[in-house]
């Protein structure tokens, strides 16, 4: 009897395995059935949080696939939806009306499926299950659970440079002449947790000036420009920080004048969501004749309110020798969208937001001969 029971269990397991002709993956690799993955963003983010999931047909026949969502736990005041097979559906659609056909061994790609989540400034998390299944056999299915997390918590990783601590995704500026051979930016990582962290780093080229080159060095190795994720780990104990040459970004302007924007993200190799980033603007400009050195006394406050809806304010302090200054606003691609002259006799600058759409913007204080001395970011939300 016991042997018969075991044989039944074995047969059931074989049938179940055979039925699993579908598997899932994301940008980080394969996913187990019903695996929980977490996406984290600040609650005041004006961007929609997106998760891209890829489906593979492991069977020997073509399958016509559908997808459904299940709201396992939803934070009140938030919105979610999904896109599938070229169509995007409103939040009240839970089962896609459109099918996607995958041939034997074929995998969906690009925008074939992604879930969307709008936190609407709500703090907490929402859990949503997405199930992909054969339209002719609903039992032939595979699922993933996505946790959209906007909980504010103490980061286990923090960054600093030679000047001061850096906020997550803070913008720092490096300026040099176009004939500079290599510009280097040193960033230091601190492990604020009570356990050792095995860290990796990746770079994202947000906006790159044509003809320039960039690379980075990490954990004693320097990588060529085509490497975007470091293959080597660096281990930091509790409370430990990197030092010296543990990390630095390199930028070669090659005689070109302009701006390149690169994000460096440091993350726990065992939890990619445990991460912290810095955005570096590498700016190369030719200073005009008689260019006056920029004084450290030229300062710009953080913007307020932030997020801004109708107006954003800055407190500014300029050295007495400065004859002209302005605040430059750029979009995420680095394009200038607004320039506001600074009245040298006033300490406050107010900039109307009526011409800017919702989104994330970078601000810079420019003094003298177009020299950018301070940069940061703010959010427009209307």
Secondary structure, DSSP 8 states (H G I E B T S, - for coil): -HHHHHHHHHHHHHHHHHH--EEEEETTEEE-TTEEEEEE--TT--S-EEEE-EEEE-SSS-EEEEEEEEEEE--TT-EEEEEETTEEE-TT--B-SS-EEE-TT-B--TTSEEEEEE-TT--SEEEEEEEEEETTEEEEEEEEEEEEE------SEEEE-SSSEE-TTEEEEEEE-TT-S-EEEE-EEEE-SSS-EEEEEEEEEEE--TT-EEEEEETTEEE-TT--B-SS-EEE-TT-B--TTSEEEEEE-TT--EEEEEEEEEEETTEEEEEEEEEEEEEE----TT-----TT-EE---BSSSBSSEEEEEEE--TT---EEEEEE-TTS-EEEEEE--TT-SEEEEE-TT--SEEEEEEEEETTTEEEEEEEEEE--
